[in-house]
Amino acid sequence: DFAESLDATLENGGLAPYPAPMTELARRVQRNLESHQLVPESRHLLVAVSGGLDSMVLLALLREVSRPLRLRLS
């Protein structure tokens, strides 16, 4: 859970363990991307972010699911 992940991060000098455990929200995003076939065949995804909170959360979630989905983010 989140508390265990935070403890592990703090024990590791502030660095998240690699690979960090996927959050429940990221798992839901991954399932939806797969079930709706939203992952491009090229596995390359261009992400435009404004720097606002919603864009940064989207980028963080995509980054989290990029490894299991073998996505390359640009």
All heavy atoms as a GROMACS GRO file, in nm:
protein
  571
    1ASP      N    1   0.082  -0.119   0.000
    1ASP     CA    2   0.000   0.000   0.000
    1ASP      C    3   0.087   0.125   0.000
    1ASP      O    4   0.208   0.117   0.003
    1ASP     CB    5  -0.100  -0.005   0.114
    1ASP     CG    6  -0.043   0.021   0.252
    1ASP    OD1    7   0.079   0.011   0.270
    1ASP    OD2    8  -0.123   0.050   0.342
    2PHE      N    9   0.024   0.242   0.001
    2PHE     CA   10   0.096   0.368  -0.012
    2PHE      C   11   0.193   0.389   0.104
    2PHE      O   12   0.306   0.432   0.084
    2PHE     CB   13  -0.001   0.485  -0.020
    2PHE     CG   14   0.067   0.618  -0.032
    2PHE    CD1   15   0.124   0.657  -0.152
    2PHE    CD2   16   0.077   0.703   0.076
    2PHE    CE1   17   0.190   0.779  -0.164
    2PHE    CE2   18   0.142   0.824   0.065
    2PHE     CZ   19   0.198   0.862  -0.055
    3ALA      N   20   0.150   0.359   0.226
    3ALA     CA   21   0.236   0.381   0.342
    3ALA      C   22   0.362   0.296   0.334
    3ALA      O   23   0.472   0.343   0.363
    3ALA     CB   24   0.159   0.351   0.471
    4GLU      N   25   0.348   0.171   0.292
    4GLU     CA   26   0.465   0.083   0.277
    4GLU      C   27   0.558   0.135   0.169
    4GLU      O   28   0.680   0.133   0.183
    4GLU     CB   29   0.421  -0.059   0.246
    4GLU     CG   30   0.355  -0.128   0.362
    4GLU     CD   31   0.298  -0.263   0.323
    4GLU    OE1   32   0.311  -0.303   0.205
    4GLU    OE2   33   0.238  -0.328   0.411
    5SER      N   34   0.501   0.183   0.059
    5SER     CA   35   0.581   0.237  -0.050
    5SER      C   36   0.656   0.361  -0.004
    5SER      O   37   0.774   0.380  -0.036
    5SER     CB   38   0.491   0.271  -0.168
    5SER     OG   39   0.566   0.330  -0.272
    6LEU      N   40   0.589   0.447   0.074
    6LEU     CA   41   0.654   0.567   0.126
    6LEU      C   42   0.767   0.530   0.222
    6LEU      O   43   0.876   0.587   0.215
    6LEU     CB   44   0.551   0.656   0.196
    6LEU     CG   45   0.604   0.786   0.254
    6LEU    CD1   46   0.668   0.872   0.147
    6LEU    CD2   47   0.493   0.861   0.325
    7ASP      N   48   0.742   0.433   0.310
    7ASP     CA   49   0.847   0.388   0.401
    7ASP      C   50   0.968   0.336   0.325
    7ASP      O   51   1.082   0.368   0.359
    7ASP     CB   52   0.794   0.278   0.495
    7ASP     CG   53   0.698   0.332   0.599
    7ASP    OD1   54   0.696   0.454   0.622
    7ASP    OD2   55   0.624   0.250   0.656
    8ALA      N   56   0.944   0.256   0.222
    8ALA     CA   57   1.054   0.201   0.142
    8ALA      C   58   1.131   0.312   0.073
    8ALA      O   59   1.254   0.308   0.063
    8ALA     CB   60   1.000   0.102   0.039
    9THR      N   61   1.059   0.414   0.028
    9THR     CA   62   1.124   0.527  -0.038
    9THR      C   63   1.212   0.602   0.060
    9THR      O   64   1.327   0.635   0.030
    9THR     CB   65   1.018   0.623  -0.098
    9THR    OG1   66   0.943   0.550  -0.195
    9THR    CG2   67   1.082   0.743  -0.163
   10LEU      N   68   1.161   0.627   0.179
   10LEU     CA   69   1.238   0.700   0.280
   10LEU      C   70   1.359   0.620   0.325
   10LEU      O   71   1.467   0.676   0.346
   10LEU     CB   72   1.149   0.736   0.399
   10LEU     CG   73   1.038   0.836   0.368
   10LEU    CD1   74   0.948   0.854   0.489
   10LEU    CD2   75   1.094   0.969   0.322
   11GLU      N   76   1.345   0.489   0.339
   11GLU     CA   77   1.458   0.404   0.377
   11GLU      C   78   1.565   0.402   0.269
   11GLU      O   79   1.681   0.379   0.296
   11GLU     CB   80   1.409   0.261   0.403
   11GLU     CG   81   1.328   0.247   0.530
   11GLU     CD   82   1.266   0.110   0.544
   11GLU    OE1   83   1.294   0.022   0.460
   11GLU    OE2   84   1.188   0.092   0.638
   12ASN      N   85   1.526   0.428   0.146
   12ASN     CA   86   1.619   0.425   0.033
   12ASN      C   87   1.675   0.564   0.004
   12ASN      O   88   1.711   0.594  -0.108
   12ASN     CB   89   1.545   0.369  -0.090
   12ASN     CG   90   1.640   0.325  -0.198
   12ASN    OD1   91   1.755   0.290  -0.172
   12ASN    ND2   92   1.593   0.326  -0.322
   13GLY      N   93   1.677   0.651   0.104
   13GLY     CA   94   1.734   0.784   0.087
   13GLY      C   95   1.648   0.876   0.003
   13GLY      O   96   1.698   0.968  -0.060
   14GLY      N   97   1.517   0.853   0.000
   14GLY     CA   98   1.427   0.940  -0.075
   14GLY      C   99   1.406   0.896  -0.218
   14GLY      O  100   1.335   0.960  -0.293
   15LEU      N  101   1.469   0.786  -0.258
   15LEU     CA  102   1.451   0.735  -0.394
   15LEU      C  103   1.351   0.622  -0.393
   15LEU      O  104   1.358   0.533  -0.309
   15LEU     CB  105   1.586   0.684  -0.449
   15LEU     CG  106   1.697   0.788  -0.456
   15LEU    CD1  107   1.827   0.720  -0.497
   15LEU    CD2  108   1.661   0.898  -0.554
   16ALA      N  109   1.259   0.626  -0.486
   16ALA     CA  110   1.159   0.519  -0.495
   16ALA      C  111   1.228   0.390  -0.537
   16ALA      O  112   1.319   0.393  -0.620
   16ALA     CB  113   1.051   0.556  -0.596
   17PRO      N  114   1.189   0.278  -0.476
   17PRO     CA  115   1.248   0.151  -0.519
   17PRO      C  116   1.216   0.126  -0.665
   17PRO      O  117   1.109   0.163  -0.712
   17PRO     CB  118   1.180   0.047  -0.429
   17PRO     CG  119   1.061   0.115  -0.371
   17PRO     CD  120   1.084   0.263  -0.378
   18TYR      N  121   1.308   0.069  -0.737
   18TYR     CA  122   1.288   0.049  -0.881
   18TYR      C  123   1.272  -0.097  -0.910
   18TYR      O  124   1.355  -0.176  -0.870
   18TYR     CB  125   1.406   0.104  -0.960
   18TYR     CG  126   1.378   0.105  -1.108
   18TYR    CD1  127   1.299   0.203  -1.164
   18TYR    CD2  128   1.428   0.006  -1.190
   18TYR    CE1  129   1.272   0.204  -1.298
   18TYR    CE2  130   1.401   0.006  -1.325
   18TYR     CZ  131   1.325   0.106  -1.378
   18TYR     OH  132   1.298   0.105  -1.512
   19PRO      N  133   1.171  -0.142  -0.979
   19PRO     CA  134   1.056  -0.060  -1.019
   19PRO      C  135   0.962  -0.041  -0.902
   19PRO      O  136   0.940  -0.134  -0.824
   19PRO     CB  137   0.991  -0.143  -1.129
   19PRO     CG  138   1.027  -0.283  -1.098
   19PRO     CD  139   1.163  -0.278  -1.030
   20ALA      N  140   0.911   0.078  -0.888
   20ALA     CA  141   0.818   0.109  -0.780
   20ALA      C  142   0.687   0.034  -0.804
   20ALA      O  143   0.650   0.011  -0.918
   20ALA     CB  144   0.791   0.259  -0.776
   21PRO      N  145   0.620  -0.006  -0.696
   21PRO     CA  146   0.492  -0.075  -0.715
   21PRO      C  147   0.391   0.017  -0.783
   21PRO      O  148   0.387   0.137  -0.756
   21PRO     CB  149   0.448  -0.109  -0.573
   21PRO     CG  150   0.538  -0.037  -0.481
   21PRO     CD  151   0.656   0.012  -0.558
   22MET      N  152   0.313  -0.039  -0.872
   22MET     CA  153   0.215   0.039  -0.947
   22MET      C  154   0.096   0.072  -0.856
   22MET      O  155   0.049  -0.011  -0.782
   22MET     CB  156   0.167  -0.040  -1.068
   22MET     CG  157   0.085   0.041  -1.163
   22MET     SD  158   0.030  -0.050  -1.309
   22MET     CE  159   0.180  -0.062  -1.399
   23THR      N  160   0.050   0.196  -0.865
   23THR     CA  161  -0.065   0.237  -0.786
   23THR      C  162  -0.193   0.177  -0.844
   23THR      O  163  -0.196   0.136  -0.961
   23THR     CB  164  -0.079   0.391  -0.785
   23THR    OG1  165  -0.103   0.435  -0.919
   23THR    CG2  166   0.044   0.458  -0.728
   24GLU      N  167  -0.297   0.173  -0.762
   24GLU     CA  168  -0.425   0.120  -0.809
   24GLU      C  169  -0.479   0.202  -0.925
   24GLU      O  170  -0.531   0.147  -1.022
   24GLU     CB  171  -0.526   0.117  -0.694
   24GLU     CG  172  -0.665   0.070  -0.735
   24GLU     CD  173  -0.668  -0.069  -0.797
   24GLU    OE1  174  -0.583  -0.153  -0.763
   24GLU    OE2  175  -0.757  -0.094  -0.882
   25LEU      N  176  -0.464   0.334  -0.919
   25LEU     CA  177  -0.512   0.418  -1.028
   25LEU      C  178  -0.437   0.385  -1.158
   25LEU      O  179  -0.498   0.374  -1.264
   25LEU     CB  180  -0.496   0.566  -0.994
   25LEU     CG  181  -0.544   0.665  -1.099
   25LEU    CD1  182  -0.690   0.641  -1.136
   25LEU    CD2  183  -0.522   0.808  -1.051
   26ALA      N  184  -0.307   0.365  -1.150
   26ALA     CA  185  -0.228   0.330  -1.269
   26ALA      C  186  -0.272   0.195  -1.324
   26ALA      O  187  -0.280   0.177  -1.445
   26ALA     CB  188  -0.080   0.330  -1.238
   27ARG      N  189  -0.302   0.100  -1.237
   27ARG     CA  190  -0.352  -0.031  -1.283
   27ARG      C  191  -0.483  -0.015  -1.358
   27ARG      O  192  -0.505  -0.079  -1.460
   27ARG     CB  193  -0.367  -0.128  -1.166
   27ARG     CG  194  -0.238  -0.192  -1.121
   27ARG     CD  195  -0.263  -0.306  -1.024
   27ARG     NE  196  -0.304  -0.258  -0.893
   27ARG     CZ  197  -0.220  -0.223  -0.796
   27ARG    NH1  198  -0.090  -0.232  -0.815
   27ARG    NH2  199  -0.264  -0.182  -0.680
   28ARG      N  200  -0.570   0.073  -1.309
   28ARG     CA  201  -0.699   0.097  -1.376
   28ARG      C  202  -0.677   0.164  -1.511
   28ARG      O  203  -0.744   0.130  -1.610
   28ARG     CB  204  -0.789   0.182  -1.287
   28ARG     CG  205  -0.835   0.105  -1.163
   28ARG     CD  206  -0.912   0.191  -1.068
   28ARG     NE  207  -1.038   0.234  -1.128
   28ARG     CZ  208  -1.120   0.320  -1.072
   28ARG    NH1  209  -1.091   0.374  -0.956
   28ARG    NH2  210  -1.232   0.353  -1.132
   29VAL      N  211  -0.584   0.258  -1.517
   29VAL     CA  212  -0.552   0.324  -1.644
   29VAL      C  213  -0.499   0.221  -1.743
   29VAL      O  214  -0.541   0.218  -1.860
   29VAL     CB  215  -0.449   0.438  -1.622
   29VAL    CG1  216  -0.394   0.488  -1.754
   29VAL    CG2  217  -0.513   0.552  -1.544
   30GLN      N  218  -0.409   0.136  -1.698
   30GLN     CA  219  -0.353   0.033  -1.785
   30GLN      C  220  -0.462  -0.059  -1.839
   30GLN      O  221  -0.468  -0.086  -1.959
   30GLN     CB  222  -0.248  -0.050  -1.711
   30GLN     CG  223  -0.188  -0.158  -1.798
   30GLN     CD  224  -0.088  -0.244  -1.724
   30GLN    OE1  225  -0.045  -0.210  -1.614
   30GLN    NE2  226  -0.050  -0.355  -1.783
   31ARG      N  227  -0.550  -0.106  -1.752
   31ARG     CA  228  -0.660  -0.194  -1.795
   31ARG      C  229  -0.748  -0.126  -1.898
   31ARG      O  230  -0.788  -0.187  -1.998
   31ARG     CB  231  -0.743  -0.240  -1.676
   31ARG     CG  232  -0.681  -0.350  -1.595
   31ARG     CD  233  -0.780  -0.415  -1.499
   31ARG     NE  234  -0.843  -0.320  -1.409
   31ARG     CZ  235  -0.800  -0.291  -1.286
   31ARG    NH1  236  -0.692  -0.348  -1.239
   31ARG    NH2  237  -0.865  -0.204  -1.212
   32ASN      N  238  -0.780   0.002  -1.877
   32ASN     CA  239  -0.864   0.076  -1.971
   32ASN      C  240  -0.795   0.099  -2.104
   32ASN      O  241  -0.857   0.087  -2.210
   32ASN     CB  242  -0.911   0.208  -1.911
   32ASN     CG  243  -1.029   0.191  -1.820
   32ASN    OD1  244  -1.137   0.157  -1.867
   32ASN    ND2  245  -1.009   0.209  -1.691
   33LEU      N  246  -0.668   0.133  -2.102
   33LEU     CA  247  -0.593   0.150  -2.227
   33LEU      C  248  -0.594   0.020  -2.308
   33LEU      O  249  -0.612   0.022  -2.429
   33LEU     CB  250  -0.449   0.193  -2.198
   33LEU     CG  251  -0.429   0.336  -2.149
   33LEU    CD1  252  -0.286   0.357  -2.106
   33LEU    CD2  253  -0.468   0.436  -2.257
   34GLU      N  254  -0.574  -0.092  -2.238
   34GLU     CA  255  -0.572  -0.221  -2.307
   34GLU      C  256  -0.710  -0.263  -2.354
   34GLU      O  257  -0.727  -0.304  -2.469
   34GLU     CB  258  -0.513  -0.328  -2.214
   34GLU     CG  259  -0.366  -0.308  -2.188
   34GLU     CD  260  -0.312  -0.401  -2.081
   34GLU    OE1  261  -0.385  -0.434  -1.986
   34GLU    OE2  262  -0.196  -0.440  -2.094
   35SER      N  263  -0.810  -0.251  -2.268
   35SER     CA  264  -0.944  -0.300  -2.304
   35SER      C  265  -1.008  -0.218  -2.416
   35SER      O  266  -1.086  -0.271  -2.493
   35SER     CB  267  -1.035  -0.304  -2.182
   35SER     OG  268  -1.063  -0.173  -2.135
   36HIS      N  269  -0.973  -0.090  -2.425
   36HIS     CA  270  -1.028  -0.006  -2.532
   36HIS      C  271  -0.931   0.006  -2.650
   36HIS      O  272  -0.954   0.087  -2.740
   36HIS     CB  273  -1.062   0.133  -2.479
   36HIS     CG  274  -1.172   0.131  -2.377
   36HIS    ND1  275  -1.304   0.108  -2.410
   36HIS    CD2  276  -1.170   0.145  -2.243
   36HIS    CE1  277  -1.378   0.110  -2.302
   36HIS    NE2  278  -1.299   0.132  -2.198
   37GLN      N  279  -0.826  -0.074  -2.647
   37GLN     CA  280  -0.726  -0.079  -2.755
   37GLN      C  281  -0.674   0.060  -2.791
   37GLN      O  282  -0.671   0.100  -2.907
   37GLN     CB  283  -0.783  -0.150  -2.877
   37GLN     CG  284  -0.823  -0.292  -2.845
   37GLN     CD  285  -0.889  -0.362  -2.961
   37GLN    OE1  286  -0.945  -0.300  -3.050
   37GLN    NE2  287  -0.882  -0.495  -2.960
   38LEU      N  288  -0.630   0.134  -2.687
   38LEU     CA  289  -0.580   0.270  -2.706
   38LEU      C  290  -0.428   0.278  -2.714
   38LEU      O  291  -0.374   0.387  -2.727
   38LEU     CB  292  -0.631   0.360  -2.593
   38LEU     CG  293  -0.783   0.377  -2.586
   38LEU    CD1  294  -0.823   0.455  -2.463
   38LEU    CD2  295  -0.834   0.445  -2.712
   39VAL      N  296  -0.362   0.164  -2.707
   39VAL     CA  297  -0.216   0.162  -2.718
   39VAL      C  298  -0.180   0.149  -2.866
   39VAL      O  299  -0.220   0.053  -2.931
   39VAL     CB  300  -0.156   0.044  -2.638
   39VAL    CG1  301  -0.006   0.040  -2.653
   39VAL    CG2  302  -0.195   0.056  -2.490
   40PRO      N  303  -0.106   0.246  -2.920
   40PRO     CA  304  -0.072   0.238  -3.063
   40PRO      C  305   0.021   0.121  -3.092
   40PRO      O  306   0.099   0.080  -3.006
   40PRO     CB  307  -0.001   0.372  -3.089
   40PRO     CG  308   0.043   0.420  -2.956
   40PRO     CD  309  -0.050   0.362  -2.855
   41GLU      N  310   0.009   0.065  -3.211
   41GLU     CA  311   0.094  -0.047  -3.250
   41GLU      C  312   0.242  -0.013  -3.242
   41GLU      O  313   0.324  -0.098  -3.210
   41GLU     CB  314   0.060  -0.094  -3.391
   41GLU     CG  315  -0.068  -0.174  -3.398
   41GLU     CD  316  -0.091  -0.232  -3.536
   41GLU    OE1  317   0.007  -0.273  -3.601
   41GLU    OE2  318  -0.207  -0.235  -3.578
   42SER      N  319   0.275   0.112  -3.270
   42SER     CA  320   0.416   0.154  -3.267
   42SER      C  321   0.471   0.159  -3.125
   42SER      O  322   0.591   0.165  -3.105
   42SER     CB  323   0.431   0.292  -3.330
   42SER     OG  324   0.366   0.389  -3.250
   43ARG      N  325   0.381   0.159  -3.025
   43ARG     CA  326   0.419   0.170  -2.884
   43ARG      C  327   0.485   0.304  -2.854
   43ARG      O  328   0.553   0.320  -2.754
   43ARG     CB  329   0.511   0.056  -2.840
   43ARG     CG  330   0.454  -0.081  -2.856
   43ARG     CD  331   0.352  -0.107  -2.751
   43ARG     NE  332   0.304  -0.244  -2.764
   43ARG     CZ  333   0.196  -0.286  -2.702
   43ARG    NH1  334   0.129  -0.206  -2.626
   43ARG    NH2  335   0.156  -0.408  -2.716
   44HIS      N  336   0.466   0.402  -2.942
   44HIS     CA  337   0.524   0.535  -2.923
   44HIS      C  338   0.409   0.632  -2.902
   44HIS      O  339   0.317   0.638  -2.983
   44HIS     CB  340   0.605   0.575  -3.045
   44HIS     CG  341   0.689   0.696  -3.022
   44HIS    ND1  342   0.759   0.757  -3.123
   44HIS    CD2  343   0.716   0.768  -2.911
   44HIS    CE1  344   0.824   0.861  -3.075
   44HIS    NE2  345   0.799   0.870  -2.947
   45LEU      N  346   0.416   0.708  -2.794
   45LEU     CA  347   0.307   0.798  -2.760
   45LEU      C  348   0.363   0.937  -2.734
   45LEU      O  349   0.453   0.956  -2.653
   45LEU     CB  350   0.237   0.746  -2.633
   45LEU     CG  351   0.105   0.807  -2.593
   45LEU    CD1  352   0.000   0.782  -2.700
   45LEU    CD2  353   0.059   0.747  -2.462
   46LEU      N  354   0.311   1.035  -2.806
   46LEU     CA  355   0.349   1.174  -2.786
   46LEU      C  356   0.253   1.234  -2.685
   46LEU      O  357   0.131   1.229  -2.703
   46LEU     CB  358   0.342   1.251  -2.918
   46LEU     CG  359   0.373   1.399  -2.911
   46LEU    CD1  360   0.518   1.422  -2.868
   46LEU    CD2  361   0.348   1.464  -3.046
   47VAL      N  362   0.307   1.289  -2.577
   47VAL     CA  363   0.224   1.344  -2.470
   47VAL      C  364   0.249   1.494  -2.461
   47VAL      O  365   0.363   1.538  -2.445
   47VAL     CB  366   0.259   1.278  -2.334
   47VAL    CG1  367   0.168   1.329  -2.225
   47VAL    CG2  368   0.252   1.127  -2.345
   48ALA      N  369   0.142   1.572  -2.474
   48ALA     CA  370   0.153   1.718  -2.460
   48ALA      C  371   0.105   1.756  -2.320
   48ALA      O  372  -0.004   1.716  -2.279
   48ALA     CB  373   0.068   1.787  -2.566
   49VAL      N  374   0.187   1.828  -2.248
   49VAL     CA  375   0.150   1.871  -2.113
   49VAL      C  376   0.164   2.022  -2.101
   49VAL      O  377   0.253   2.083  -2.160
   49VAL     CB  378   0.235   1.802  -2.004
   49VAL    CG1  379   0.208   1.653  -2.000
   49VAL    CG2  380   0.382   1.827  -2.026
   50SER      N  381   0.074   2.082  -2.025
   50SER     CA  382   0.076   2.227  -2.006
   50SER      C  383   0.154   2.267  -1.882
   50SER      O  384   0.189   2.382  -1.866
   50SER     CB  385  -0.067   2.278  -1.993
   50SER     OG  386  -0.126   2.230  -1.873
   51GLY      N  387   0.178   2.172  -1.794
   51GLY     CA  388   0.242   2.203  -1.668
   51GLY      C  389   0.143   2.219  -1.555
   51GLY      O  390   0.182   2.231  -1.440
   52GLY      N  391   0.014   2.218  -1.590
   52GLY     CA  392  -0.090   2.224  -1.487
   52GLY      C  393  -0.100   2.091  -1.413
   52GLY      O  394  -0.044   1.989  -1.455
   53LEU      N  395  -0.172   2.092  -1.303
   53LEU     CA  396  -0.183   1.973  -1.220
   53LEU      C  397  -0.239   1.854  -1.296
   53LEU      O  398  -0.186   1.743  -1.287
   53LEU     CB  399  -0.270   2.003  -1.097
   53LEU     CG  400  -0.289   1.888  -0.999
   53LEU    CD1  401  -0.156   1.841  -0.945
   53LEU    CD2  402  -0.382   1.929  -0.887
   54ASP      N  403  -0.345   1.875  -1.375
   54ASP     CA  404  -0.406   1.763  -1.448
   54ASP      C  405  -0.309   1.704  -1.550
   54ASP      O  406  -0.298   1.582  -1.565
   54ASP     CB  407  -0.538   1.803  -1.514
   54ASP     CG  408  -0.526   1.923  -1.606
   54ASP    OD1  409  -0.426   1.997  -1.597
   54ASP    OD2  410  -0.616   1.943  -1.688
   55SER      N  411  -0.233   1.789  -1.619
   55SER     CA  412  -0.135   1.740  -1.716
   55SER      C  413  -0.023   1.662  -1.648
   55SER      O  414   0.023   1.560  -1.699
   55SER     CB  415  -0.073   1.855  -1.794
   55SER     OG  416  -0.166   1.912  -1.882
   56MET      N  417   0.021   1.712  -1.534
   56MET     CA  418   0.131   1.646  -1.464
   56MET      C  419   0.087   1.510  -1.407
   56MET      O  420   0.164   1.415  -1.407
   56MET     CB  421   0.187   1.737  -1.355
   56MET     CG  422   0.243   1.869  -1.410
   56MET     SD  423   0.351   1.853  -1.554
   56MET     CE  424   0.494   1.781  -1.482
   57VAL      N  425  -0.037   1.503  -1.361
   57VAL     CA  426  -0.089   1.375  -1.312
   57VAL      C  427  -0.102   1.276  -1.428
   57VAL      O  428  -0.064   1.159  -1.416
   57VAL     CB  429  -0.225   1.394  -1.239
   57VAL    CG1  430  -0.292   1.260  -1.212
   57VAL    CG2  431  -0.204   1.472  -1.111
   58LEU      N  432  -0.151   1.324  -1.542
   58LEU     CA  433  -0.161   1.238  -1.660
   58LEU      C  434  -0.023   1.186  -1.700
   58LEU      O  435  -0.005   1.067  -1.725
   58LEU     CB  436  -0.222   1.314  -1.777
   58LEU     CG  437  -0.221   1.241  -1.911
   58LEU    CD1  438  -0.306   1.115  -1.906
   58LEU    CD2  439  -0.268   1.334  -2.022
   59LEU      N  440   0.076   1.274  -1.702
   59LEU     CA  441   0.212   1.233  -1.738
   59LEU      C  442   0.265   1.131  -1.639
   59LEU      O  443   0.326   1.030  -1.678
   59LEU     CB  444   0.304   1.354  -1.745
   59LEU     CG  445   0.448   1.328  -1.786
   59LEU    CD1  446   0.454   1.263  -1.923
   59LEU    CD2  447   0.528   1.457  -1.783
   60ALA      N  448   0.243   1.153  -1.511
   60ALA     CA  449   0.290   1.058  -1.408
   60ALA      C  450   0.224   0.922  -1.426
   60ALA      O  451   0.290   0.818  -1.416
   60ALA     CB  452   0.262   1.113  -1.269
   61LEU      N  453   0.093   0.920  -1.454
   61LEU     CA  454   0.023   0.793  -1.475
   61LEU      C  455   0.073   0.722  -1.601
   61LEU      O  456   0.095   0.601  -1.599
   61LEU     CB  457  -0.128   0.817  -1.485
   61LEU     CG  458  -0.199   0.845  -1.354
   61LEU    CD1  459  -0.340   0.896  -1.380
   61LEU    CD2  460  -0.201   0.721  -1.267
   62LEU      N  461   0.090   0.797  -1.708
   62LEU     CA  462   0.141   0.735  -1.832
   62LEU      C  463   0.282   0.681  -1.811
   62LEU      O  464   0.317   0.575  -1.862
   62LEU     CB  465   0.137   0.834  -1.947
   62LEU     CG  466  -0.002   0.866  -2.000
   62LEU    CD1  467   0.004   0.978  -2.102
   62LEU    CD2  468  -0.068   0.742  -2.059
   63ARG      N  469   0.362   0.754  -1.737
   63ARG     CA  470   0.497   0.707  -1.709
   63ARG      C  471   0.494   0.576  -1.628
   63ARG      O  472   0.571   0.485  -1.650
   63ARG     CB  473   0.572   0.815  -1.632
   63ARG     CG  474   0.718   0.790  -1.624
   63ARG     CD  475   0.793   0.911  -1.579
   63ARG     NE  476   0.925   0.867  -1.543
   63ARG     CZ  477   0.978   0.878  -1.425
   63ARG    NH1  478   0.913   0.940  -1.330
   63ARG    NH2  479   1.097   0.830  -1.400
   64GLU      N  480   0.398   0.570  -1.534
   64GLU     CA  481   0.386   0.452  -1.451
   64GLU      C  482   0.343   0.329  -1.531
   64GLU      O  483   0.389   0.218  -1.506
   64GLU     CB  484   0.284   0.480  -1.339
   64GLU     CG  485   0.308   0.400  -1.216
   64GLU     CD  486   0.218   0.442  -1.101
   64GLU    OE1  487   0.169   0.557  -1.097
   64GLU    OE2  488   0.196   0.357  -1.014
   65VAL      N  489   0.256   0.349  -1.631
   65VAL     CA  490   0.208   0.234  -1.709
   65VAL      C  491   0.295   0.209  -1.832
   65VAL      O  492   0.276   0.109  -1.901
   65VAL     CB  493   0.060   0.250  -1.751
   65VAL    CG1  494  -0.029   0.264  -1.630
   65VAL    CG2  495   0.040   0.363  -1.848
   66SER      N  496   0.389   0.298  -1.860
   66SER     CA  497   0.468   0.283  -1.983
   66SER      C  498   0.552   0.156  -1.983
   66SER      O  499   0.566   0.092  -2.088
   66SER     CB  500   0.557   0.405  -2.005
   66SER     OG  501   0.655   0.416  -1.904
   67ARG      N  502   0.605   0.119  -1.871
   67ARG     CA  503   0.690  -0.002  -1.867
   67ARG      C  504   0.610  -0.129  -1.894
   67ARG      O  505   0.645  -0.206  -1.982
   67ARG     CB  506   0.766  -0.008  -1.736
   67ARG     CG  507   0.869  -0.118  -1.737
   67ARG     CD  508   0.954  -0.114  -1.611
   67ARG     NE  509   1.067  -0.200  -1.632
   67ARG     CZ  510   1.191  -0.161  -1.635
   67ARG    NH1  511   1.221  -0.035  -1.616
   67ARG    NH2  512   1.288  -0.247  -1.654
   68PRO      N  513   0.501  -0.155  -1.819
   68PRO     CA  514   0.425  -0.278  -1.846
   68PRO      C  515   0.362  -0.280  -1.985
   68PRO      O  516   0.343  -0.387  -2.042
   68PRO     CB  517   0.320  -0.285  -1.736
   68PRO     CG  518   0.319  -0.153  -1.670
   68PRO     CD  519   0.448  -0.085  -1.701
   69LEU      N  520   0.330  -0.164  -2.039
   69LEU     CA  521   0.269  -0.158  -2.173
   69LEU      C  522   0.374  -0.144  -2.284
   69LEU      O  523   0.340  -0.139  -2.401
   69LEU     CB  524   0.171  -0.041  -2.183
   69LEU     CG  525   0.044  -0.054  -2.101
   69LEU    CD1  526  -0.040   0.072  -2.112
   69LEU    CD2  527  -0.037  -0.175  -2.144
   70ARG      N  528   0.500  -0.136  -2.244
   70ARG     CA  529   0.612  -0.119  -2.339
   70ARG      C  530   0.591   0.006  -2.425
   70ARG      O  531   0.614   0.004  -2.546
   70ARG     CB  532   0.630  -0.244  -2.424
   70ARG     CG  533   0.664  -0.368  -2.343
   70ARG     CD  534   0.688  -0.493  -2.427
   70ARG     NE  535   0.615  -0.506  -2.549
   70ARG     CZ  536   0.493  -0.561  -2.561
   70ARG    NH1  537   0.431  -0.605  -2.456
   70ARG    NH2  538   0.436  -0.571  -2.679
   71LEU      N  539   0.548   0.115  -2.362
   71LEU     CA  540   0.527   0.241  -2.432
   71LEU      C  541   0.653   0.326  -2.428
   71LEU      O  542   0.724   0.327  -2.328
   71LEU     CB  543   0.416   0.323  -2.364
   71LEU     CG  544   0.274   0.281  -2.388
   71LEU    CD1  545   0.181   0.367  -2.302
   71LEU    CD2  546   0.236   0.293  -2.533
   72ARG      N  547   0.676   0.397  -2.534
   72ARG     CA  548   0.783   0.497  -2.538
   72ARG      C  549   0.714   0.633  -2.540
   72ARG      O  550   0.640   0.664  -2.633
   72ARG     CB  551   0.871   0.479  -2.660
   72ARG     CG  552   0.999   0.558  -2.651
   72ARG     CD  553   1.093   0.523  -2.763
   72ARG     NE  554   1.068   0.622  -2.869
   72ARG     CZ  555   1.085   0.600  -2.996
   72ARG    NH1  556   1.123   0.481  -3.038
   72ARG    NH2  557   1.063   0.694  -3.085
   73LEU      N  558   0.736   0.711  -2.436
   73LEU     CA  559   0.673   0.843  -2.426
   73LEU      C  560   0.766   0.950  -2.477
   73LEU      O  561   0.887   0.947  -2.452
   73LEU     CB  562   0.637   0.874  -2.281
   73LEU     CG  563   0.546   0.773  -2.209
   73LEU    CD1  564   0.525   0.815  -2.064
   73LEU    CD2  565   0.413   0.758  -2.281
   74SER      N  566   0.710   1.044  -2.552
   74SER     CA  567   0.787   1.160  -2.599
   74SER      C  568   0.708   1.285  -2.568
   74SER      O  569   0.589   1.285  -2.561
   74SER     CB  570   0.809   1.155  -2.749
   74SER     OG  571   0.887   1.045  -2.785
   0.00000   0.00000   0.00000
